[in-house]
Amino acid sequence: MSSTKKPQLMECTVSYDAFGPEKVLIVKEPSIGLTGFLVIDNTAPGPGKGGLRMSPDVNLREIARLARIMTWKCAIAGVREGLPFGGAKSGIIADPKKITPQHKKLLIKGFAEAIRPFCPQYYISAPDMGTNSSDMDTFVKAIGNRNAATGKTRALGGIEERQGATARGLWYTIRYTLSYYGIDPNECTAVLMGFGKVGKPLARVLFERGIKVLAVTDSQGGVYDEKGLDVYDLIKVKENGGSVVDYLRKFKDEHPNAKPVTNEEMFMLKKRGKDEKRILIPAAIGGVYDEYMAKEIVADLIFEAANDPAKTPETYQVFHKRGIINVNDFIANKGGVVVSYAELNKLLQPETLLIESVERVLERILPVAEDRNVPPRTVALEIAERHVREKMKERKRLRGY
């Protein structure tokens, strides 16, 4: 399959508030089935950083929302470390599981060629839901600049540490938070919604650190074992192309207590002892709980591996009033963007940078949130907004302040 027409690039005039977005772009080429979006939210601190996702459900509203989260995420990551990124996001409407590798490559190539004038000066991409390092190779080749994306293969300047960086950053966040609140990891249990790029390596780390993983779900269903799942066996199932639900069939004899579970059931699993501390990790899609569900969810701590899992800001207030510690998305899952900075700048110790970034940010947020009796997200958002405003002032791009 080859493209014979140049994709159309259309710019929309949309501005939500003083922060952005700066550009909203739609890419179309019907002859190859290409519809894609790029939202550059704010570039005052630097080029907009954000992944390229591919999903049949991608829409402009979602991409705009995620671009704003990237603005806050990069601002949080850069408050002490000075990461020179703003926020952006892109997406292509397609199901990567149902198209050929050749068609996928063609879509990414066409999309990249259309947005080439904006990369990497205003937008730097990365792998996201439905895309991988090989796709980033395709992207930068089409742009003609290796700095147009991070998360590439090593052949094109990628680094090994970029793979799994989000999951490792989440683990460092969990480790620090448990220590800060004096919680013994051995008293913790975990449930994860999502067992893909982030959920799978994170579950493995939790398992290896002695935190019992009780339940895991993916797009096909879920599995629960009150005695704890064998994460190694779950990984075997996934790496052979299966779903976590296949664990029930393939390892029935080894794990006779395992049973099916839905996301809703997993969120409500009762704790078995007064000392148990339940960790909930949404690691898949956004919009999975709201302020009504937040009144019922069984958890002591929530670490948002997925972007935008809360449908409303009020959700965080409900969690807080119930005494649930919620370390929200743009605090918890910024590992990828931190290591992306290391990749672009060829730093020799990206893991050290990642750990320092996690700890320094949490040092600034958790004590203040505790003193003021507010959710961590409230403090983080204030810090992020202040940082971006300062950068906007520096570049004389202040809007309404």
C-alpha positions as CSV (number, residue, x, y, z in Angstrom):
1,M,0.0,0.0,0.0
2,S,1.4,3.4,-0.9
3,S,0.2,7.0,-0.6
4,T,-0.4,8.9,-3.8
5,K,-1.8,12.1,-2.3
6,K,-0.4,14.6,0.2
7,P,-2.4,14.5,3.4
8,Q,-4.5,17.6,4.1
9,L,-3.6,19.7,7.1
10,M,-6.3,21.8,8.7
11,E,-5.9,24.2,11.5
12,C,-8.7,24.9,14.0
13,T,-9.0,28.1,16.0
14,V,-9.6,26.9,19.6
15,S,-8.4,28.4,22.8
16,Y,-9.6,27.1,26.2
17,D,-7.9,29.6,28.5
18,A,-4.7,31.6,28.9
19,F,-2.5,28.6,28.7
20,G,-3.7,27.3,25.4
21,P,-4.0,25.4,23.2
22,E,-1.7,27.2,20.8
23,K,-2.4,25.0,17.8
24,V,-5.1,22.4,17.0
25,L,-4.3,20.5,13.8
26,I,-6.3,17.9,11.9
27,V,-4.7,15.6,9.3
28,K,-6.8,13.8,6.7
29,E,-6.0,11.6,3.7
30,P,-9.1,9.4,2.8
31,S,-7.2,7.4,0.2
32,I,-5.2,5.6,3.0
33,G,-7.8,6.0,5.8
34,L,-5.8,8.6,7.7
35,T,-7.4,10.9,10.2
36,G,-5.2,12.3,12.9
37,F,-4.9,15.1,15.4
38,L,-2.1,17.2,16.9
39,V,-2.8,19.6,19.8
40,I,0.1,21.8,20.8
41,D,-1.1,23.1,24.2
42,N,1.7,25.3,25.5
43,T,5.3,25.8,24.3
44,A,6.4,28.6,26.7
45,P,8.8,26.2,28.6
46,G,9.9,24.5,25.4
47,P,8.7,22.3,22.6
48,G,5.4,20.5,23.3
49,K,6.1,17.0,24.5
50,G,3.6,14.2,24.2
51,G,3.0,10.8,22.7
52,L,1.4,9.7,19.5
53,R,-1.4,7.3,20.2
54,M,-3.3,5.0,17.8
55,S,-6.8,3.8,18.7
56,P,-10.1,3.5,16.9
57,D,-11.6,5.7,19.7
58,V,-9.1,8.6,19.4
59,N,-10.9,12.0,19.1
60,L,-9.9,15.6,19.2
61,R,-11.4,16.3,22.6
62,E,-9.4,13.5,24.2
63,I,-6.2,14.6,22.5
64,A,-6.7,18.2,23.7
65,R,-7.3,17.0,27.3
66,L,-4.2,14.9,27.2
67,A,-2.1,17.7,25.8
68,R,-3.1,19.9,28.7
69,I,-2.1,17.1,31.1
70,M,1.3,17.0,29.4
71,T,1.7,20.7,29.9
72,W,1.2,20.2,33.7
73,K,3.3,17.0,33.7
74,C,6.3,18.6,32.0
75,A,5.9,21.7,34.3
76,I,6.0,19.5,37.3
77,A,9.0,17.6,36.0
78,G,10.8,20.8,35.2
79,V,10.2,22.7,38.4
80,R,13.5,21.7,40.0
81,E,15.2,19.9,37.1
82,G,14.5,22.5,34.4
83,L,13.2,20.2,31.8
84,P,12.6,22.4,28.7
85,F,9.3,20.9,27.5
86,G,5.8,22.2,27.1
87,G,2.8,20.1,26.5
88,A,1.3,18.5,23.4
89,K,-0.4,15.3,22.2
90,S,-1.2,13.6,18.9
91,G,-3.4,10.7,17.8
92,I,-4.4,8.7,14.8
93,I,-7.8,7.0,14.4
94,A,-7.0,3.3,13.7
95,D,-7.0,-0.1,15.4
96,P,-3.3,-1.2,15.4
97,K,-4.5,-4.8,16.1
98,K,-6.6,-4.9,13.0
99,I,-4.4,-3.3,10.4
100,T,-1.3,-4.6,8.7
101,P,2.2,-3.4,9.9
102,Q,2.6,-1.9,6.4
103,H,-0.7,0.1,6.7
104,K,0.3,1.3,10.2
105,K,3.6,2.5,8.9
106,L,1.9,4.3,6.1
107,L,-0.5,6.1,8.4
108,I,2.3,7.2,10.7
109,K,4.5,8.3,7.8
110,G,1.6,10.3,6.3
111,F,0.8,11.9,9.6
112,A,4.4,12.8,10.3
113,E,4.8,14.3,6.8
114,A,1.8,16.5,7.3
115,I,3.0,17.9,10.6
116,R,6.6,18.2,9.6
117,P,6.7,22.0,9.8
118,F,6.0,21.8,13.6
119,C,8.6,19.1,14.5
120,P,10.7,19.3,16.6
121,Q,10.5,23.0,17.2
122,Y,7.0,22.9,18.5
123,Y,6.3,19.2,18.9
124,I,8.4,16.2,20.0
125,S,6.6,12.8,19.9
126,A,7.0,9.5,21.8
127,P,5.4,6.1,21.9
128,D,1.9,6.0,23.5
129,M,-1.1,3.7,23.4
130,G,-0.9,1.6,20.2
131,T,2.5,2.8,19.1
132,N,6.1,1.7,19.8
133,S,9.7,2.4,19.3
134,S,9.7,1.2,15.7
135,D,6.8,3.6,15.0
136,M,8.9,6.4,16.4
137,D,11.7,5.4,13.9
138,T,9.1,5.8,11.1
139,F,8.0,9.1,12.5
140,V,11.5,10.7,12.7
141,K,12.5,9.4,9.3
142,A,9.4,11.0,7.8
143,I,10.2,14.3,9.7
144,G,13.9,14.1,8.7
145,N,15.1,14.9,12.2
146,R,15.9,12.4,15.0
147,N,15.0,14.9,17.7
148,A,11.4,14.9,16.5
149,A,10.6,11.9,18.8
150,T,12.0,10.1,21.8
151,G,11.5,6.4,22.6
152,K,13.1,5.4,19.3
153,T,15.1,2.2,18.8
154,R,18.8,2.4,19.7
155,A,19.7,2.4,16.0
156,L,18.2,5.9,15.7
157,G,19.5,7.3,19.0
158,G,17.0,5.8,21.5
159,I,18.2,4.6,24.9
160,E,17.4,1.4,26.7
161,E,16.3,3.2,29.8
162,R,13.4,4.9,27.9
163,Q,11.7,1.5,27.7
164,G,9.6,1.0,30.8
165,A,10.5,4.4,32.2
166,T,6.9,5.3,33.1
167,A,6.5,2.1,35.1
168,R,9.8,2.6,36.9
169,G,8.9,6.2,37.7
170,L,5.7,4.9,39.2
171,W,7.5,2.4,41.3
172,Y,9.8,5.1,42.7
173,T,6.7,7.2,43.4
174,I,5.0,4.4,45.2
175,R,8.1,3.6,47.2
176,Y,8.6,7.2,48.3
177,T,5.0,7.7,49.1
178,L,4.8,4.6,51.3
179,S,7.9,5.7,53.1
180,Y,6.6,9.2,53.6
181,Y,3.4,8.0,55.2
182,G,5.2,5.2,57.2
183,I,3.4,2.3,55.4
184,D,5.1,-1.1,55.3
185,P,5.1,-2.4,51.7
186,N,4.6,-5.9,53.1
187,E,1.2,-4.8,54.4
188,C,0.1,-3.6,51.0
189,T,-1.9,-5.3,48.3
190,A,-2.4,-4.0,44.8
191,V,-5.0,-4.2,42.0
192,L,-4.3,-2.9,38.5
193,M,-6.6,-1.9,35.7
194,G,-4.4,-2.4,32.6
195,F,-1.6,-4.9,31.9
196,G,0.2,-3.3,28.9
197,K,3.2,-1.1,28.5
198,V,2.9,0.3,32.0
199,G,0.8,-2.1,34.0
200,K,2.8,-5.2,33.1
201,P,6.3,-4.0,34.1
202,L,4.8,-2.2,37.1
203,A,3.0,-5.3,38.3
204,R,6.3,-7.2,38.0
205,V,8.2,-4.7,40.1
206,L,5.4,-4.7,42.8
207,F,5.5,-8.6,42.8
208,E,9.2,-8.7,43.1
209,R,9.2,-6.1,46.0
210,G,6.8,-8.3,48.0
211,I,3.6,-6.4,47.3
212,K,0.8,-8.9,46.7
213,V,-1.0,-8.3,43.4
214,L,-4.6,-9.4,44.0
215,A,-6.2,-8.6,40.7
216,V,-5.4,-7.4,37.2
217,T,-7.6,-6.6,34.2
218,D,-7.1,-5.8,30.6
219,S,-9.4,-5.1,27.6
220,Q,-10.7,-8.7,27.6
221,G,-11.5,-9.1,31.3
222,G,-9.7,-9.7,34.5
223,V,-8.4,-12.2,37.0
224,Y,-8.4,-12.2,40.8
225,D,-6.8,-14.4,43.5
226,E,-7.2,-13.6,47.2
227,K,-3.8,-15.3,47.8
228,G,-2.1,-13.2,45.2
229,L,-1.5,-13.7,41.5
230,D,1.7,-15.1,40.0
231,V,2.8,-12.1,37.9
232,Y,5.4,-14.1,36.1
233,D,2.7,-16.5,34.8
234,L,0.5,-13.5,33.9
235,I,3.4,-12.1,31.8
236,K,3.9,-15.4,30.1
237,V,0.2,-15.3,29.0
238,K,0.4,-11.8,27.7
239,E,3.7,-12.3,25.9
240,N,2.2,-15.3,24.0
241,G,-0.5,-12.9,22.7
242,G,-3.2,-13.8,25.2
243,S,-5.3,-11.9,27.7
244,V,-4.9,-12.0,31.5
245,V,-8.2,-14.0,31.5
246,D,-6.2,-16.9,29.8
247,Y,-4.3,-17.2,33.1
248,L,-7.4,-19.0,34.4
249,R,-7.2,-21.7,31.7
250,K,-3.5,-22.1,31.2
251,F,-2.6,-22.1,34.9
252,K,-5.7,-23.6,36.4
253,D,-3.8,-26.4,38.2
254,E,-1.1,-24.1,39.5
255,H,-3.5,-21.4,40.7
256,P,-6.8,-23.1,41.6
257,N,-8.1,-20.1,43.6
258,A,-7.9,-17.7,40.7
259,K,-11.3,-16.5,39.4
260,P,-12.6,-13.9,36.9
261,V,-13.2,-10.3,37.9
262,T,-14.5,-7.2,36.2
263,N,-13.1,-3.7,36.6
264,E,-16.1,-2.7,38.8
265,E,-15.7,-5.8,41.0
266,M,-12.0,-5.2,41.3
267,F,-12.5,-1.6,42.5
268,M,-14.8,-2.9,45.2
269,L,-12.8,-5.9,46.5
270,K,-13.0,-6.0,50.3
271,K,-9.9,-5.9,52.4
272,R,-9.3,-9.0,54.4
273,G,-7.6,-7.5,57.4
274,K,-7.4,-4.2,59.3
275,D,-3.7,-3.8,58.6
276,E,-4.0,-4.3,54.9
277,K,-3.3,-1.2,52.8
278,R,-4.9,-1.4,49.3
279,I,-3.2,0.2,46.3
280,L,-5.3,0.9,43.3
281,I,-3.5,1.6,40.0
282,P,-5.5,2.6,36.9
283,A,-3.0,1.9,34.1
284,A,-5.2,1.7,31.0
285,I,-7.7,4.3,29.6
286,G,-8.9,7.6,31.0
287,G,-12.3,8.3,32.5
288,V,-12.6,5.2,34.6
289,Y,-14.0,6.7,37.8
290,D,-16.0,9.8,38.9
291,E,-17.1,11.4,42.2
292,Y,-19.9,8.8,42.6
293,M,-17.7,5.8,42.2
294,A,-15.1,7.5,44.4
295,K,-17.5,7.1,47.3
296,E,-17.5,3.3,46.9
297,I,-14.0,2.4,45.7
298,V,-12.0,0.3,48.2
299,A,-8.5,1.7,48.4
300,D,-6.0,3.4,50.7
301,L,-3.7,4.7,48.0
302,I,-4.2,5.4,44.3
303,F,-1.4,5.9,41.9
304,E,-2.6,7.1,38.5
305,A,-0.5,5.3,35.9
306,A,-3.1,6.3,33.2
307,N,-3.6,9.8,32.1
308,D,-6.9,11.4,33.0
309,P,-8.6,8.5,34.8
310,A,-10.9,10.8,36.8
311,K,-13.9,12.0,34.9
312,T,-14.3,15.1,37.0
313,P,-12.0,17.2,39.3
314,E,-14.5,16.7,42.1
315,T,-13.4,13.0,42.2
316,Y,-10.2,14.0,43.9
317,Q,-12.0,15.8,46.6
318,V,-14.2,12.8,47.3
319,F,-11.1,10.6,47.6
320,H,-9.4,13.1,49.9
321,K,-12.4,13.4,52.2
322,R,-12.4,9.6,52.5
323,G,-8.8,9.6,53.5
324,I,-7.6,8.0,50.3
325,I,-4.2,9.2,49.2
326,N,-4.4,9.9,45.4
327,V,-1.1,10.6,43.6
328,N,-2.6,11.8,40.4
329,D,-1.5,11.3,36.8
330,F,0.8,14.2,36.1
331,I,2.7,13.6,39.4
332,A,2.8,9.8,39.2
333,N,3.5,8.9,35.6
334,K,6.1,11.5,34.5
335,G,8.9,8.9,34.2
336,G,8.7,8.8,30.5
337,V,9.1,12.5,29.9
338,V,12.1,12.7,32.4
339,V,13.9,9.9,30.6
340,S,13.0,11.5,27.2
341,Y,15.0,14.5,28.3
342,A,17.9,12.2,29.0
343,E,17.6,10.6,25.6
344,L,17.5,13.9,23.7
345,N,20.5,15.2,25.7
346,K,22.4,12.0,25.7
347,L,22.8,12.0,29.5
348,L,24.8,9.1,30.9
349,Q,22.7,8.5,34.1
350,P,19.1,8.7,33.1
351,E,18.0,6.5,36.0
352,T,19.6,8.8,38.6
353,L,17.8,11.7,37.0
354,L,14.5,9.8,37.2
355,I,14.8,8.9,40.8
356,E,15.9,12.5,41.8
357,S,13.0,13.9,39.8
358,V,10.4,11.7,41.5
359,E,11.8,12.4,45.0
360,R,12.2,16.1,44.6
361,V,8.7,16.7,43.3
362,L,7.1,14.6,46.0
363,E,9.2,16.4,48.6
364,R,7.5,19.6,47.5
365,I,4.0,18.3,47.2
366,L,3.2,15.7,49.9
367,P,4.1,17.8,53.0
368,V,2.3,20.9,51.7
369,A,-0.8,18.8,50.8
370,E,-0.8,17.3,54.3
371,D,-0.3,20.7,56.0
372,R,-3.1,22.3,54.0
373,N,-5.4,19.2,54.2
374,V,-5.9,19.2,50.4
375,P,-5.3,16.5,47.7
376,P,-1.8,16.3,46.3
377,R,-3.2,17.2,42.9
378,T,-4.3,20.6,44.2
379,V,-0.7,21.5,45.2
380,A,0.8,20.0,42.1
381,L,-1.6,22.0,39.8
382,E,-0.7,25.2,41.6
383,I,3.0,24.5,41.1
384,A,2.6,23.6,37.5
385,E,0.4,26.7,36.7
386,R,2.9,29.0,38.4
387,H,5.8,27.5,36.5
388,V,4.1,27.8,33.1
389,R,3.0,31.4,33.9
390,E,6.6,32.3,34.7
391,K,7.8,30.9,31.4
392,M,5.0,32.7,29.5
393,K,6.1,36.0,31.1
394,E,9.7,35.3,30.3
395,R,8.7,34.9,26.6
396,K,6.3,37.8,26.7
397,R,3.4,35.4,25.9
398,L,1.3,36.1,28.9
399,R,-2.5,36.0,28.1
400,G,-4.7,37.7,30.6
401,Y,-2.4,37.8,33.6
